[in-house]
Amino acid sequence: MSEAKNDILTPEASEIVEVQTGHLHRKLKARHLEMIAIGGTIGTGLLLKSGSAIKGAGPLGALITFSLTGLQVFGVITSIGEMATYIPVEGAFSAFPHRFVSPALGFMSGWNYWLNWALTFPAELAGIATLMEYWVPTDKLASWIISLIFMVPLVSLNLFSVSGFAEVEFVLCIIKIVTVILFLIISFFLWFGVGTGTGPLWFKNWAPAVVGDSSTAQFLNVGSAFTTGFYSYGGTELVGLTAGEAENPRLSVPRAITGTFWRIIIFYILAIFFVGVLLNPLATWSASPFVYSLQTAGISFAADFINFVVIVAAMSAANSSIYACARTLLKLAEDHQAPTIFAKIDKRGVPINSVTAITIVGLIAIVGSYASGPNGSTNVFNFLSGVISYSIMLAWMIMSVTHLRFRAGYIAQGRNIKDLPYIAPLFPYFNYLSLTIGTFVTMFMLMSAFYPNGTPTDEFFNLDWWMNNSWTYAGIPITVCLYFGYGIFVPGSMKLVAYEDMDFESNRLIETPEEKAAADALAFKPKNFAEWRTRIMHKLF
C-alpha cells in the first residue's frame, strides 16, 4: 500500500485514496453505529442464556449480576470513546494497547478480541439452532443443518460493502428493539395480573430470590452468573471498533456511546427484572426465558412471535460478529501481527480474506456440532459462550488500563484535555471501577468453578461443568500463551511504552469545517424548553 494510507486526509481526499489502495470506507453514520453496537449486544446472551443466570443465581442474583456488569460497561465504552474519537482507527483493541501500553499486550489483546468474535459467530449460529428446536425437533432436522442454513446469507451479506451491511443491521436492530419494548409492556401488565385471573404476581416468584442452600452457595451462584452477564453485554464496545469507518467520528461516536448505554441498560435491567418476576427460578424450561414466560402466561401466539424475533436478534448478533472479527483481523494483519493475506481489502472496502477466515471458523464449529450428537448445538453454544465471556471481560479490563495510560501520556506530552473531541466522564473513577469489578468477578468465577461446596466430585466435574467452565481450561491458557509467546519471540515487546514516546499523531482525527460545525451545533447549550425538547429528541432518535 502507498504511504498516503497513513496520511491525515479530508473525507473527499480519503475516498479517492481508499479506492486506489483498497482501504476501509467511511460510510457509517451515527444511526448505524448505535444500531451496530446494540445489534452486537442484544442476542442470545440476553434472550436465551439469561435463563441460565436466573436459574443458577435466582431472579435477584441475576439482577445484581446484570446491574454490576452494566456499570462496568459504562466505564469501558466511555474510555474507548475518548480514544476512538481522537484516533479513529479500525482494530482499536489491538492498536490502542500497542500504542499506549506495550506491543505484547496489543498483540494479545487483538487476538483475544478476534477470538471473542470468531467464537461469537458460531455461538450465535448454535443458539439459533437451539431456538429453532421450539418449532422443529432435532430428530426431524439436525441442529447443525439449521446452523449451516443461517450461515450462508450472513456471510454473503458481509461480502458486500459496509453500507449494505449497516443498513441490514439497522433494520434487524429496529425489529428486535421494538419487540423487546413490546415484551416489557406485556410483562408489566402480566406482573399486575392483567388477563391472568390470578391477581398481581408481585414477587411471588422470587422464591428463592437468590438460589442456594447457604450464604456461601448463594455467593458462588451469583459469581458464576457473571459469565452470562459478560456474554450478554459483549458487543457494546463495538462503538470503538466502528470509529474507523464512521462518517463523522466526533459527532457520531459520542452520540452512539450515550444512546447505546442508556438503551442497553434500560432493556437489560428491565428485561431481566420482568423475566425474574414472571418465572420461578426452580421451574424447568428449555426455550428462551422470554418465550417461556409468555407461554406460561397463556399467550402462545406472543411466545411464537418472540421466538421468531429472538432468532432475528441472534442473526443480527452473528452479523455484527462477522463485521467485528474481520476488522480486528484486518488490523492485526496491517500491523504485521497476522499473515498479511488478511490485510487485503477489495474495491468495495470489504476485507475479503478476513471474512473468509471467520467463515472457516463457523464451519469448524458446525462440524463440531455434528460430531457432538443430537444436543450438539447446545453443547457447542455452552462451551463457546464460556470462552467468550472470559475474552470479553479481559478485553474490557485491558481497555480500562489502556485509557489510564492514554490520559497519562497525553498530559505528560503537554497536551490539553479540552482539545479531546470527547472526554470520558468521571475519569479515572470509572476505569478503577471497571478494573475492580473485573478483578472481583474473576475471583467469584474461579471460586464458583472449582469450589464444589459439598457436591460430589463425580457430579461436579461432569459434562455440564466442562461445557460451562471452558474459560478456565481454554480461555486463560490461550491468552497467557499469546502474551508471553509474543514477548519471547519479540524481545522488549513486554516493556511499557514511555509516556514521551506515545504516538498521538498517526491517524489523528482532523475535522473538515462542515464536520466541526456539526459538532459545535450539537455542543450548543439549549436556553429554553423548545431547544431542550429538540436536543432530547435528537439524542434519543
C-alpha positions in Angstrom: 0.0 0.0 0.0 1.1 3.6 -0.6 2.3 5.9 2.1 -0.8 8.0 1.5 -2.8 5.5 3.5 -1.3 6.8 6.7 -1.7 10.4 5.9 -4.4 12.5 7.6 -7.0 13.2 4.9 -10.2 15.0 4.4 -13.2 12.7 3.7 -13.1 13.7 0.0 -9.4 13.0 -0.5 -9.7 9.9 1.7 -12.4 8.4 -0.5 -10.0 8.8 -3.6 -7.1 7.1 -1.8 -9.3 4.4 -0.4 -10.3 3.2 -3.9 -6.7 3.2 -5.0 -5.2 1.4 -2.0 -8.2 -0.7 -1.0 -8.8 0.9 2.3 -11.9 0.8 4.5 -14.6 3.4 3.6 -16.0 5.9 6.0 -19.7 5.3 5.3 -21.1 4.5 8.8 -23.5 7.2 10.1 -24.4 7.8 13.8 -27.6 5.7 13.5 -25.5 2.8 12.1 -23.0 3.0 14.9 -25.8 2.9 17.6 -27.6 0.0 16.0 -24.4 -2.0 15.3 -23.5 -1.7 19.0 -26.9 -2.7 20.1 -27.0 -5.4 17.4 -23.9 -7.0 18.7 -25.3 -7.0 22.2 -28.9 -8.0 22.1 -28.6 -11.5 21.0 -28.6 -15.0 22.5 -26.9 -13.7 25.7 -29.9 -11.8 26.9 -32.6 -13.6 25.0 -31.5 -17.2 25.6 -28.6 -17.6 28.0 -30.1 -15.2 30.6 -32.3 -18.0 31.6 -29.3 -19.9 33.0 -28.4 -16.9 35.1 -31.9 -16.7 36.6 -31.9 -20.5 37.2 -28.4 -20.5 38.7 -28.4 -17.3 40.8 -32.1 -16.6 41.2 -34.0 -13.5 39.9 -32.4 -11.1 42.4 -29.0 -12.7 41.9 -29.3 -12.3 38.1 -30.5 -8.7 38.5 -27.5 -7.9 40.7 -25.2 -9.5 38.1 -26.5 -7.6 35.2 -26.5 -4.3 37.1 -22.9 -4.5 38.1 -21.8 -5.6 34.7 -23.8 -2.7 33.3 -21.8 -0.3 35.5 -18.5 -1.8 34.1 -19.8 -1.4 30.6 -20.3 2.3 31.1 -16.7 2.8 32.2 -15.4 0.8 29.3 -17.4 2.3 26.4 -16.7 5.9 27.6 -12.9 5.1 27.8 -12.9 3.6 24.3 -15.0 6.5 23.1 -12.4 9.1 24.2 -9.6 7.3 22.5 -11.5 6.3 19.4 -12.8 9.8 18.6 -9.3 11.3 18.9 -7.7 8.4 16.9 -10.5 6.8 14.8 -8.7 3.6 13.7 -10.1 0.2 12.8 -8.9 -2.5 15.2 -8.9 -0.4 18.3 -8.5 -3.4 20.6 -5.0 -4.1 19.2 -4.0 -0.6 18.1 -4.6 1.3 21.4 -2.9 -1.2 23.8 0.0 -1.5 21.4 0.4 2.3 21.3 -0.2 3.2 24.9 0.8 0.1 27.0 3.1 -2.4 25.2 3.3 -4.2 21.9 2.9 -7.6 23.6 -0.3 -6.5 25.2 -1.5 -5.1 21.9 -0.8 -8.4 20.2 -2.6 -10.4 22.9 -5.5 -8.0 23.1 -6.0 -8.0 19.4 -6.0 -11.8 19.1 -8.1 -12.2 22.2 -10.7 -9.8 20.7 -10.6 -11.6 17.4 -11.1 -14.9 19.2 -14.0 -13.4 21.1 -15.9 -12.5 17.9 -14.6 -15.6 16.0 -16.3 -17.8 18.6 -19.4 -15.5 18.9 -20.3 -16.1 15.3 -20.7 -19.9 15.6 -22.1 -19.5 19.1 -24.9 -17.4 17.7 -25.4 -20.0 15.0 -25.6 -22.7 17.6 -28.0 -20.5 19.6 -30.3 -20.2 16.5 -30.3 -23.9 16.1 -31.3 -24.3 19.8 -34.1 -21.7 19.4 -35.4 -23.5 16.3 -36.0 -26.6 18.4 -39.0 -24.8 19.7 -40.7 -25.5 16.3 -38.5 -28.2 14.7 -37.3 -31.1 16.9 -33.7 -32.3 16.3 -35.0 -35.7 15.3 -36.6 -34.1 12.3 -33.9 -31.7 11.3 -30.4 -31.8 12.8 -29.2 -28.7 14.5 -26.0 -28.5 12.5 -28.0 -28.2 9.3 -30.0 -25.3 10.7 -26.8 -23.5 11.6 -25.5 -24.0 8.1 -28.7 -22.7 6.5 -28.5 -19.5 8.5 -24.8 -19.1 8.0 -24.9 -18.8 4.2 -26.9 -15.5 3.9 -25.0 -13.9 6.9 -21.6 -14.5 5.3 -22.9 -13.3 1.9 -24.1 -10.1 3.4 -20.7 -9.3 4.8 -19.1 -9.7 1.4 -20.9 -6.6 0.2 -19.9 -3.0 1.0 -20.1 -1.8 4.7 -23.1 0.4 3.9 -25.1 -2.6 2.8 -24.1 -4.5 6.0 -25.0 -1.4 8.1 -28.5 -0.9 6.5 -29.4 -4.5 7.0 -28.2 -4.4 10.6 -30.1 -1.2 11.2 -33.4 -2.9 10.1 -32.7 -6.1 12.1 -32.0 -4.0 15.2 -35.2 -2.0 14.9 -37.2 -5.2 14.8 -35.7 -6.6 18.0 -35.7 -3.3 19.8 -39.4 -2.8 19.1 -40.1 -6.4 20.2 -38.2 -6.1 23.5 -40.2 -2.9 24.2 -43.4 -4.8 23.5 -42.2 -7.6 25.8 -41.6 -5.1 28.6 -45.0 -3.6 28.1 -46.8 -7.0 28.1 -44.7 -8.2 31.1 -45.7 -5.1 33.0 -49.4 -5.8 32.7 -48.8 -9.5 33.4 -46.9 -8.5 36.6 -50.0 -6.6 37.7 -52.2 -9.6 36.9 -54.0 -8.2 33.9 -55.6 -11.0 32.0 -54.2 -13.8 34.2 -57.1 -14.2 36.5 -54.8 -14.9 39.4 -54.1 -11.3 40.6 -50.8 -9.4 40.7 -47.7 -11.6 40.8 -45.6 -9.0 42.7 -42.6 -11.0 44.0 -44.2 -14.4 44.4 -41.7 -16.0 42.0 -38.8 -14.6 44.0 -38.8 -17.9 45.9 -35.9 -18.0 46.3 -34.7 -14.6 45.3 -31.1 -15.9 45.3 -30.6 -19.6 44.7 -28.5 -21.5 47.2 -28.9 -23.5 50.4 -26.4 -21.4 52.3 -24.8 -17.9 52.1 -21.7 -19.5 50.6 -23.7 -21.3 47.9 -25.6 -18.1 47.1 -22.4 -16.1 46.8 -20.9 -18.7 44.4 -24.1 -18.9 42.4 -24.1 -15.2 41.9 -20.4 -15.2 41.0 -20.9 -17.9 38.3 -23.8 -15.9 36.8 -21.3 -13.2 35.8 -20.2 -15.3 32.8 -23.7 -14.9 31.4 -23.6 -11.2 32.2 -20.3 -10.7 30.3 -21.5 -12.8 27.4 -24.8 -10.8 27.2 -23.3 -7.3 27.3 -20.5 -8.2 24.9 -20.8 -6.0 21.8 -21.3 -2.6 23.4 -17.7 -1.9 22.8 -18.2 -2.2 19.1 -18.5 1.6 19.1 -14.7 1.8 19.4 -14.3 -0.7 16.5 -16.6 1.1 14.1 -15.0 4.5 14.6 -12.6 3.8 11.8 -15.5 3.7 9.4 -17.6 6.4 11.0 -18.6 9.3 8.7 -18.0 11.9 11.4 -16.4 10.3 14.5 -16.5 13.4 16.7 -20.2 13.7 16.2 -21.4 10.1 15.8 -19.2 8.2 18.3 -20.1 10.1 21.4 -23.8 10.1 20.4 -23.6 6.3 19.8 -22.0 5.8 23.3 -24.6 7.8 25.1 -27.6 6.4 23.3 -26.3 2.8 23.3 -25.5 2.8 27.0 -28.9 4.1 28.2 -30.9 1.9 25.8 -28.9 -1.2 26.7 -29.2 -0.6 30.5 -33.0 0.0 30.2 -33.5 -3.0 28.0 -31.3 -5.3 30.1 -32.2 -4.3 33.6 -35.9 -4.1 32.9 -36.0 -7.3 30.8 -34.1 -9.3 33.5 -36.4 -7.9 36.2 -39.6 -8.9 34.4 -38.4 -12.3 33.4 -37.4 -12.8 37.0 -40.8 -11.9 38.4 -42.7 -13.9 35.8 -40.7 -17.1 36.1 -39.8 -19.2 39.1 -36.1 -20.0 39.1 -36.8 -23.6 40.2 -39.1 -24.2 37.2 -37.8 -26.2 34.2 -37.7 -24.7 30.7 -35.5 -25.3 27.7 -36.6 -22.4 25.4 -35.8 -18.8 25.7 -36.9 -17.5 29.1 -38.7 -14.7 27.3 -40.7 -17.2 25.2 -41.4 -19.4 28.2 -42.6 -16.5 30.4 -45.3 -15.6 27.8 -46.1 -19.2 27.2 -46.6 -19.7 30.9 -49.0 -16.8 30.9 -51.1 -18.4 28.2 -50.1 -16.1 25.4 -49.0 -18.7 22.9 -49.1 -16.6 19.8 -46.9 -14.0 21.5 -44.5 -16.7 22.5 -44.2 -17.8 18.9 -43.6 -14.3 17.8 -41.0 -13.6 20.5 -39.1 -16.8 19.5 -39.1 -15.6 15.9 -37.6 -12.2 17.0 -35.1 -13.9 19.3 -33.8 -15.8 16.2 -33.7 -12.4 14.3 -31.7 -11.0 17.2 -29.3 -13.9 17.1 -28.9 -13.3 13.3 -28.2 -9.7 14.0 -25.6 -10.5 16.6 -24.0 -13.1 14.3 -23.9 -10.4 11.6 -22.1 -8.0 13.9 -19.7 -10.6 15.0 -18.5 -11.2 11.4 -18.0 -7.5 11.0 -16.0 -7.1 14.2 -14.0 -10.2 13.7 -13.0 -9.2 10.1 -12.0 -5.7 11.1 -9.9 -6.9 14.1 -8.0 -9.5 11.9 -7.5 -6.8 9.3 -5.8 -4.5 11.8 -3.6 -7.3 13.1 -2.5 -8.1 9.5 -1.8 -4.4 8.8 0.4 -4.3 11.9 2.2 -7.5 10.8 0.8 -9.4 13.8 -1.1 -11.8 11.5 -0.5 -13.1 8.0 -0.5 -10.2 5.5 -3.0 -12.0 3.3 -5.7 -10.9 5.8 -4.9 -7.2 5.1 -6.4 -7.4 1.6 -9.4 -5.1 1.0 -11.3 -5.1 -2.3 -12.5 -2.0 -4.1 -15.8 -2.1 -2.2 -14.0 -1.7 1.1 -14.5 -5.3 2.2 -11.7 -7.2 4.0 -12.4 -10.3 1.9 -9.9 -12.7 3.3 -10.7 -11.8 6.9 -14.4 -12.5 6.3 -13.3 -15.9 4.7 -11.4 -16.7 7.9 -14.4 -16.2 10.2 -16.4 -18.3 7.7 -14.0 -21.2 8.2 -14.2 -20.9 12.0 -18.0 -21.1 11.7 -17.8 -24.2 9.5 -15.4 -25.9 12.0 -17.9 -25.2 14.8 -20.8 -26.7 12.7 -18.7 -29.8 12.2 -18.2 -29.9 16.0 -21.9 -29.6 16.5 -22.5 -32.5 14.1 -19.9 -34.7 15.9 -21.5 -33.9 19.3 -24.7 -35.7 18.6 -28.4 -34.7 18.9 -27.6 -32.0 21.5 -24.5 -30.8 19.7 -25.7 -27.2 19.2 -26.4 -26.8 22.9 -23.0 -28.2 23.9 -21.2 -26.0 21.4 -23.1 -22.9 22.5 -22.3 -23.5 26.2 -18.7 -24.3 25.5 -18.1 -21.2 23.3 -20.1 -18.8 25.5 -17.8 -19.6 28.4 -14.6 -18.7 26.5 -16.3 -15.7 25.0 -17.3 -14.4 28.5 -13.7 -14.5 29.7 -12.5 -12.9 26.5 -15.0 -10.0 26.8 -14.1 -9.4 30.5 -10.3 -9.4 29.6 -10.9 -7.1 26.7 -12.7 -4.6 28.9 -10.1 -4.6 31.6 -7.3 -4.1 29.0 -9.1 -1.1 27.6 -9.5 0.4 31.0 -5.8 0.1 31.7 -5.1 1.5 28.2 -7.2 4.5 28.8 -5.4 5.3 32.1 -2.1 5.3 30.3 -3.6 7.2 27.3 -4.6 10.1 29.6 -1.3 10.0 31.5 0.8 10.1 28.3 -1.5 12.8 26.7 -0.9 15.1 29.7 2.8 14.2 30.0 3.3 15.5 26.5 1.8 18.8 27.4 -1.5 18.4 25.6 -4.7 20.0 26.8 -7.6 17.7 27.8 -10.0 20.2 26.5 -8.7 19.6 23.0 -10.0 16.0 23.0 -13.1 15.6 20.8 -14.8 13.5 23.5 -13.9 13.5 27.2 -14.8 10.4 29.2 -16.9 11.4 32.3 -15.6 10.8 35.9 -12.1 9.9 34.8 -10.4 7.9 36.3 -13.0 6.6 38.7 -14.9 4.5 36.1 -11.7 3.0 35.0 -10.9 1.9 38.5 -14.5 0.7 39.0 -14.2 -1.4 35.8 -10.9 -2.9 36.9 -12.2 -3.6 40.5 -15.4 -5.3 39.2 -13.4 -7.3 36.7 -10.9 -8.5 39.4 -13.6 -9.5 41.9 -15.7 -11.1 39.3 -12.7 -13.2 38.3 -12.3 -14.3 41.9 -16.0 -15.2 42.1 -15.9 -17.1 38.8 -12.8 -19.1 39.9 -14.4 -20.0 43.3 -17.7 -21.0 41.7 -15.9 -23.1 39.1 -13.6 -25.0 41.5 -15.2 -24.9 44.9 -17.8 -27.8 44.9 -19.5 -26.7 48.1 -20.2 -30.3 49.2 -21.2 -31.5 45.8 -19.8 -35.0 45.0 -16.9 -34.7 42.6 -18.4 -37.1 40.0 -21.4 -34.7 39.8 -19.4 -31.5 40.0 -16.9 -32.3 37.2 -19.5 -33.6 34.7 -20.2 -32.7 31.1 -22.2 -29.6 32.1 -19.2 -28.4 34.2 -16.8 -28.8 31.2 -19.2 -27.0 28.9 -19.9 -24.1 31.3 -16.4 -23.5 32.6 -14.5 -23.7 29.3 -12.9 -20.3 30.1 -10.8 -21.9 32.8 -9.0 -24.6 30.8 -9.3 -22.9 27.3 -9.6 -19.1 27.6 -7.0 -18.4 30.2 -4.2 -20.6 28.7 -4.7 -19.2 25.2 -4.3 -15.6 26.3 -1.4 -16.3 28.6 0.4 -18.1 25.7 -0.3 -15.2 23.3 1.2 -12.6 25.7 4.3 -14.4 26.8 4.8 -16.1 23.4 4.9 -12.7 21.6 7.1 -11.4 24.4 9.6 -14.2 24.0 9.8 -14.0 20.2 9.9 -10.2 20.1 12.4 -9.1 22.7 11.4 -5.9 24.5 7.8 -6.1 23.4 6.5 -6.5 27.0 8.2 -3.3 28.1 5.8 -0.4 28.8 5.7 2.4 26.2 7.2 5.5 27.8 4.8 8.5 28.0 7.1 10.7 25.9 7.2 8.0 23.2 3.5 7.5 22.8 2.2 8.3 19.3 -0.8 10.7 19.5 -0.5 12.0 15.9 -0.8 9.0 13.5 -4.4 8.7 12.2 -5.4 11.5 14.5 -8.8 13.0 13.6 -8.7 16.2 11.5 -12.1 17.6 11.0 -13.4 19.4 7.9 -15.2 22.7 8.5 -18.5 21.0 7.9 -17.8 18.3 10.5 -16.7 20.8 13.1 -19.8 23.0 12.5 -22.0 19.9 13.0 -20.2 19.0 16.2 -20.4 22.6 17.5 -24.1 22.7 16.8 -24.5 19.5 18.9 -22.5 21.1 21.7 -24.7 24.2 21.8 -26.4 24.6 25.2 -30.2 24.9 25.0 -31.7 28.1 26.5 -35.4 27.3 26.5 -37.9 24.5 26.6 -38.2 24.2 22.8 -34.4 23.9 22.4 -34.2 21.4 25.2 -37.0 19.3 23.6 -35.2 19.4 20.3 -31.9 18.3 21.9 -33.6 15.4 23.8 -35.4 14.1 20.7 -32.1 14.4 18.7 -30.2 12.3 21.3 -33.0 9.7 21.6 -33.7 9.3 17.9 
